[in-house]
Amino acid sequence: MMTVVRPLALLLTTLLTLSGCSLLQPKPVPLYQLDAGEAVAPKQQNGVAVLVGPVSIADYLRNGNLLQRQADGSLMAAPNARWASGLANDIDQQLLRQLAWRLDSQRLVLAPAPGFNADAQVMLTITRLDSGPQEPAVLEAQWRLLDRRGQLRDSRLIHLEEKHDGSLPQQVKAQSALLQRMAAELAVAIQPVVALAEQPAASARKKPTQPKPEVQAPPQVPRIPVAEPIKIEKGVFRF
C-alpha cells in the first residue's frame, strides 16, 4: 500500500528538522579588540629610536575571556564575549602604534630586539585594566624610562579611570581610551630622555678652555756706552 504524504505534513517535518539543526549549532561569540583611536602611521623614517618593553601585565589579563569587575571587586568572565587576539597582544600592538604616532617616528620596536640602538627604552608594568557593568574602566600601571646608556631617567605610577554606559562595546572603548591617555603621557615623558641622547657626547665632556699664561719679557739690561777712541795730534790715541 502506497503512503501518501500530505504537503502540510511535509512542511512541518522540514521546519522541525531545520529548527533542530539550528539548535545544535552554537551561537557565535562576539570578539573584541582595543581601539587605536585617531592614531595614524608616522611619517618620519629617521625619527627617534625607542625600544618599547619589556611590557609586563597581570596574569588575569592573559585570560581570553573579557572579564567583568563586580561591585564587590571580584571578576567574572562575560558569558558572551572574548578578546579576538588576547588582551596582552592588543596592549603591545596598540602601545607601539600610539607611541609611534605621537613621537612621529617609525623607529620603534618591541622588546626584545638584539642589536637595536635605542635613544630611550620604555619598561612598562600593567597591574590592572578592566571594567564592569556598573564599574568604570580602570588602568593602573608603572613605567620606567632608560636612556641609551641604560640609566634610569624617569619612573611613574599612574591610575586612570574612564566612565561608560555599561555595555560591552562601550567598556572596550573606555579601556582603549585609557591606554591612549597613558601613551600620550608616556610620549611627553620620553621626549626629554631623547633630547638628552641627541646631545653630542663630546659637548658633554668638553671642559672650559684654560687661558695660556702670559710670557713675561726678560728685564731690560741698561746698555753701557762703548768708549770710542779720540784721535789727537801725532797719531796718538787716548781713551
C-alpha beads as a LAMMPS data file, in Angstrom:
LAMMPS data file: protein, C-alpha beads

239 atoms
238 bonds

1 atom types
1 bond types

-500.0 500.0 xlo xhi
-500.0 500.0 ylo yhi
-500.0 500.0 zlo zhi

Masses

1 110.0

Atoms # bond

1 1 1 0.000 0.000 0.000
2 1 1 1.427 3.384 -1.003
3 1 1 1.824 6.011 1.704
4 1 1 0.716 9.486 0.721
5 1 1 2.477 12.401 2.431
6 1 1 0.369 15.494 2.583
7 1 1 2.076 18.811 1.719
8 1 1 1.292 20.294 5.144
9 1 1 2.846 17.374 6.974
10 1 1 5.925 17.592 4.765
11 1 1 6.271 21.283 5.503
12 1 1 6.020 20.741 9.259
13 1 1 8.600 17.981 9.117
14 1 1 11.017 20.217 7.216
15 1 1 10.600 23.084 9.674
16 1 1 11.176 20.835 12.663
17 1 1 14.299 19.409 11.063
18 1 1 15.731 22.857 10.314
19 1 1 14.926 24.154 13.785
20 1 1 16.576 21.117 15.329
21 1 1 19.744 21.727 13.330
22 1 1 19.816 25.374 14.330
23 1 1 19.525 24.436 17.991
24 1 1 22.529 22.193 17.693
25 1 1 24.728 24.958 16.243
26 1 1 26.353 27.213 18.884
27 1 1 25.689 30.914 18.668
28 1 1 28.681 32.994 17.520
29 1 1 30.524 34.767 20.328
30 1 1 31.368 38.447 19.733
31 1 1 35.104 39.147 19.624
32 1 1 36.590 42.459 20.752
33 1 1 39.842 44.369 20.206
34 1 1 41.257 47.540 21.716
35 1 1 40.652 50.637 19.620
36 1 1 43.562 52.681 18.208
37 1 1 41.556 55.909 18.186
38 1 1 42.957 58.568 15.853
39 1 1 46.444 57.046 15.629
40 1 1 47.927 57.052 12.125
41 1 1 51.187 55.774 10.702
42 1 1 54.117 58.142 11.401
43 1 1 55.792 59.934 8.503
44 1 1 59.378 60.255 9.692
45 1 1 61.646 57.415 8.608
46 1 1 64.590 58.668 10.683
47 1 1 62.802 59.713 13.849
48 1 1 63.769 58.885 17.405
49 1 1 64.666 55.277 18.218
50 1 1 62.659 53.858 21.127
51 1 1 62.675 50.320 22.492
52 1 1 59.220 49.505 23.862
53 1 1 59.340 46.827 26.517
54 1 1 59.501 44.556 28.228
55 1 1 55.763 45.040 28.812
56 1 1 54.536 43.003 31.772
57 1 1 50.839 42.584 32.519
58 1 1 48.962 40.938 35.371
59 1 1 48.252 37.236 34.937
60 1 1 44.475 37.689 34.999
61 1 1 44.718 39.875 31.875
62 1 1 46.102 36.952 29.886
63 1 1 42.731 35.240 30.022
64 1 1 40.989 35.097 26.645
65 1 1 37.657 35.963 28.247
66 1 1 36.533 39.546 28.624
67 1 1 36.429 39.860 32.403
68 1 1 33.862 41.956 34.248
69 1 1 34.638 43.768 37.503
70 1 1 31.820 43.372 40.035
71 1 1 30.754 45.810 42.743
72 1 1 32.477 43.699 45.415
73 1 1 35.774 43.772 43.478
74 1 1 35.546 40.238 42.107
75 1 1 35.987 39.366 38.436
76 1 1 33.645 37.273 36.292
77 1 1 34.027 36.250 32.668
78 1 1 31.439 37.729 30.335
79 1 1 29.391 34.770 29.057
80 1 1 29.086 36.134 25.526
81 1 1 32.337 37.984 24.785
82 1 1 36.017 37.219 24.228
83 1 1 39.158 39.051 23.148
84 1 1 39.895 38.446 19.479
85 1 1 43.675 38.048 19.775
86 1 1 44.240 38.267 23.525
87 1 1 44.376 41.418 25.620
88 1 1 48.144 41.123 26.167
89 1 1 48.825 41.171 22.422
90 1 1 46.413 44.088 21.957
91 1 1 48.224 46.123 24.617
92 1 1 51.623 45.570 22.962
93 1 1 50.437 46.493 19.492
94 1 1 48.318 49.484 20.477
95 1 1 51.016 50.906 22.756
96 1 1 53.583 50.629 19.962
97 1 1 51.244 52.283 17.471
98 1 1 50.224 55.077 19.833
99 1 1 53.817 55.991 20.729
100 1 1 54.985 55.845 17.102
101 1 1 52.174 58.214 16.117
102 1 1 52.730 60.664 18.956
103 1 1 56.540 60.705 18.535
104 1 1 56.177 60.734 14.730
105 1 1 58.789 58.035 14.265
106 1 1 58.826 54.618 12.660
107 1 1 61.918 53.598 14.625
108 1 1 60.017 51.983 17.485
109 1 1 60.311 48.261 18.129
110 1 1 59.029 45.852 20.747
111 1 1 61.495 44.190 23.078
112 1 1 63.441 42.004 22.818
113 1 1 65.325 43.480 19.860
114 1 1 69.013 42.442 19.915
115 1 1 71.328 44.929 18.231
116 1 1 68.811 47.776 18.222
117 1 1 70.444 51.053 19.304
118 1 1 67.705 52.954 21.116
119 1 1 67.736 56.585 22.225
120 1 1 65.332 55.602 25.029
121 1 1 63.712 52.470 26.434
122 1 1 60.241 52.096 27.954
123 1 1 59.747 49.411 30.599
124 1 1 56.068 49.040 31.492
125 1 1 54.138 47.023 34.076
126 1 1 50.336 46.960 33.907
127 1 1 48.698 45.623 37.057
128 1 1 45.088 46.415 36.175
129 1 1 42.985 47.071 33.073
130 1 1 39.326 46.138 33.416
131 1 1 35.769 47.414 33.820
132 1 1 32.285 46.181 34.685
133 1 1 28.612 46.860 34.003
134 1 1 28.480 49.199 36.996
135 1 1 32.205 49.884 37.393
136 1 1 34.332 52.377 35.419
137 1 1 37.257 51.286 33.308
138 1 1 40.450 51.465 35.383
139 1 1 44.098 51.345 34.322
140 1 1 46.904 51.010 36.861
141 1 1 50.500 50.803 35.708
142 1 1 54.098 51.829 36.284
143 1 1 56.615 52.884 33.692
144 1 1 60.370 53.324 33.818
145 1 1 62.378 55.229 31.210
146 1 1 66.018 54.431 30.493
147 1 1 68.437 56.439 28.381
148 1 1 70.736 54.964 25.743
149 1 1 73.272 54.043 28.433
150 1 1 70.676 52.094 30.427
151 1 1 70.453 54.675 33.219
152 1 1 67.050 55.290 34.826
153 1 1 65.759 58.759 33.901
154 1 1 62.087 58.638 34.916
155 1 1 59.694 56.422 36.855
156 1 1 55.992 56.938 37.452
157 1 1 52.959 55.207 38.940
158 1 1 49.655 56.013 37.247
159 1 1 45.953 55.445 37.968
160 1 1 43.437 56.371 35.263
161 1 1 39.650 55.948 35.100
162 1 1 37.105 56.259 32.285
163 1 1 33.300 56.133 32.571
164 1 1 30.995 54.261 30.170
165 1 1 27.343 53.295 29.774
166 1 1 27.769 49.671 30.923
167 1 1 27.536 47.877 27.563
168 1 1 30.407 45.650 26.482
169 1 1 31.305 47.682 23.358
170 1 1 31.470 50.861 25.439
171 1 1 33.552 49.128 28.098
172 1 1 36.117 48.101 25.479
173 1 1 36.093 51.626 24.084
174 1 1 36.716 53.032 27.576
175 1 1 39.630 50.668 28.162
176 1 1 41.069 51.697 24.793
177 1 1 40.788 55.361 25.784
178 1 1 42.742 54.658 28.980
179 1 1 45.595 53.085 27.027
180 1 1 45.606 56.067 24.661
181 1 1 45.786 58.507 27.583
182 1 1 48.689 56.622 29.113
183 1 1 50.528 56.598 25.775
184 1 1 50.057 60.377 25.499
185 1 1 51.618 60.958 28.925
186 1 1 54.371 58.488 28.189
187 1 1 55.261 60.211 24.902
188 1 1 55.659 63.513 26.745
189 1 1 57.947 61.865 29.322
190 1 1 60.085 60.233 26.601
191 1 1 60.972 63.487 24.844
192 1 1 63.424 64.851 27.483
193 1 1 65.215 61.486 27.570
194 1 1 65.545 61.504 23.778
195 1 1 66.742 65.118 23.787
196 1 1 69.459 64.167 26.242
197 1 1 70.568 61.333 23.965
198 1 1 70.737 63.634 20.948
199 1 1 73.280 65.928 22.595
200 1 1 76.793 65.244 21.255
201 1 1 78.817 63.229 23.699
202 1 1 81.813 65.445 23.079
203 1 1 79.973 68.547 24.258
204 1 1 79.014 66.794 27.476
205 1 1 82.660 66.026 28.198
206 1 1 84.042 69.327 26.961
207 1 1 85.974 71.312 29.563
208 1 1 86.364 75.100 29.603
209 1 1 89.487 76.277 27.809
210 1 1 92.175 77.454 30.214
211 1 1 93.831 80.755 29.228
212 1 1 97.503 80.432 28.351
213 1 1 99.876 82.046 30.842
214 1 1 101.434 85.249 29.634
215 1 1 105.114 85.032 28.862
216 1 1 106.927 87.880 30.556
217 1 1 109.672 89.602 28.636
218 1 1 113.132 89.482 30.230
219 1 1 114.074 92.619 32.164
220 1 1 115.827 95.289 30.136
221 1 1 119.566 95.492 30.891
222 1 1 120.929 99.072 30.700
223 1 1 123.363 99.470 27.870
224 1 1 126.901 100.608 28.819
225 1 1 128.231 103.176 26.385
226 1 1 131.214 101.961 24.446
227 1 1 134.291 104.123 24.680
228 1 1 135.393 105.248 21.264
229 1 1 138.995 106.308 20.602
230 1 1 139.715 110.006 20.304
231 1 1 142.266 110.968 17.718
232 1 1 144.764 113.639 18.775
233 1 1 147.885 115.017 17.267
234 1 1 150.796 112.872 16.216
235 1 1 148.672 109.813 15.713
236 1 1 148.352 109.072 19.428
237 1 1 145.049 107.656 20.515
238 1 1 143.813 108.074 24.034
239 1 1 140.916 106.503 25.779

Bonds

1 1 1 2
2 1 2 3
3 1 3 4
4 1 4 5
5 1 5 6
6 1 6 7
7 1 7 8
8 1 8 9
9 1 9 10
10 1 10 11
11 1 11 12
12 1 12 13
13 1 13 14
14 1 14 15
15 1 15 16
16 1 16 17
17 1 17 18
18 1 18 19
19 1 19 20
20 1 20 21
21 1 21 22
22 1 22 23
23 1 23 24
24 1 24 25
25 1 25 26
26 1 26 27
27 1 27 28
28 1 28 29
29 1 29 30
30 1 30 31
31 1 31 32
32 1 32 33
33 1 33 34
34 1 34 35
35 1 35 36
36 1 36 37
37 1 37 38
38 1 38 39
39 1 39 40
40 1 40 41
41 1 41 42
42 1 42 43
43 1 43 44
44 1 44 45
45 1 45 46
46 1 46 47
47 1 47 48
48 1 48 49
49 1 49 50
50 1 50 51
51 1 51 52
52 1 52 53
53 1 53 54
54 1 54 55
55 1 55 56
56 1 56 57
57 1 57 58
58 1 58 59
59 1 59 60
60 1 60 61
61 1 61 62
62 1 62 63
63 1 63 64
64 1 64 65
65 1 65 66
66 1 66 67
67 1 67 68
68 1 68 69
69 1 69 70
70 1 70 71
71 1 71 72
72 1 72 73
73 1 73 74
74 1 74 75
75 1 75 76
76 1 76 77
77 1 77 78
78 1 78 79
79 1 79 80
80 1 80 81
81 1 81 82
82 1 82 83
83 1 83 84
84 1 84 85
85 1 85 86
86 1 86 87
87 1 87 88
88 1 88 89
89 1 89 90
90 1 90 91
91 1 91 92
92 1 92 93
93 1 93 94
94 1 94 95
95 1 95 96
96 1 96 97
97 1 97 98
98 1 98 99
99 1 99 100
100 1 100 101
101 1 101 102
102 1 102 103
103 1 103 104
104 1 104 105
105 1 105 106
106 1 106 107
107 1 107 108
108 1 108 109
109 1 109 110
110 1 110 111
111 1 111 112
112 1 112 113
113 1 113 114
114 1 114 115
115 1 115 116
116 1 116 117
117 1 117 118
118 1 118 119
119 1 119 120
120 1 120 121
121 1 121 122
122 1 122 123
123 1 123 124
124 1 124 125
125 1 125 126
126 1 126 127
127 1 127 128
128 1 128 129
129 1 129 130
130 1 130 131
131 1 131 132
132 1 132 133
133 1 133 134
134 1 134 135
135 1 135 136
136 1 136 137
137 1 137 138
138 1 138 139
139 1 139 140
140 1 140 141
141 1 141 142
142 1 142 143
143 1 143 144
144 1 144 145
145 1 145 146
146 1 146 147
147 1 147 148
148 1 148 149
149 1 149 150
150 1 150 151
151 1 151 152
152 1 152 153
153 1 153 154
154 1 154 155
155 1 155 156
156 1 156 157
157 1 157 158
158 1 158 159
159 1 159 160
160 1 160 161
161 1 161 162
162 1 162 163
163 1 163 164
164 1 164 165
165 1 165 166
166 1 166 167
167 1 167 168
168 1 168 169
169 1 169 170
170 1 170 171
171 1 171 172
172 1 172 173
173 1 173 174
174 1 174 175
175 1 175 176
176 1 176 177
177 1 177 178
178 1 178 179
179 1 179 180
180 1 180 181
181 1 181 182
182 1 182 183
183 1 183 184
184 1 184 185
185 1 185 186
186 1 186 187
187 1 187 188
188 1 188 189
189 1 189 190
190 1 190 191
191 1 191 192
192 1 192 193
193 1 193 194
194 1 194 195
195 1 195 196
196 1 196 197
197 1 197 198
198 1 198 199
199 1 199 200
200 1 200 201
201 1 201 202
202 1 202 203
203 1 203 204
204 1 204 205
205 1 205 206
206 1 206 207
207 1 207 208
208 1 208 209
209 1 209 210
210 1 210 211
211 1 211 212
212 1 212 213
213 1 213 214
214 1 214 215
215 1 215 216
216 1 216 217
217 1 217 218
218 1 218 219
219 1 219 220
220 1 220 221
221 1 221 222
222 1 222 223
223 1 223 224
224 1 224 225
225 1 225 226
226 1 226 227
227 1 227 228
228 1 228 229
229 1 229 230
230 1 230 231
231 1 231 232
232 1 232 233
233 1 233 234
234 1 234 235
235 1 235 236
236 1 236 237
237 1 237 238
238 1 238 239
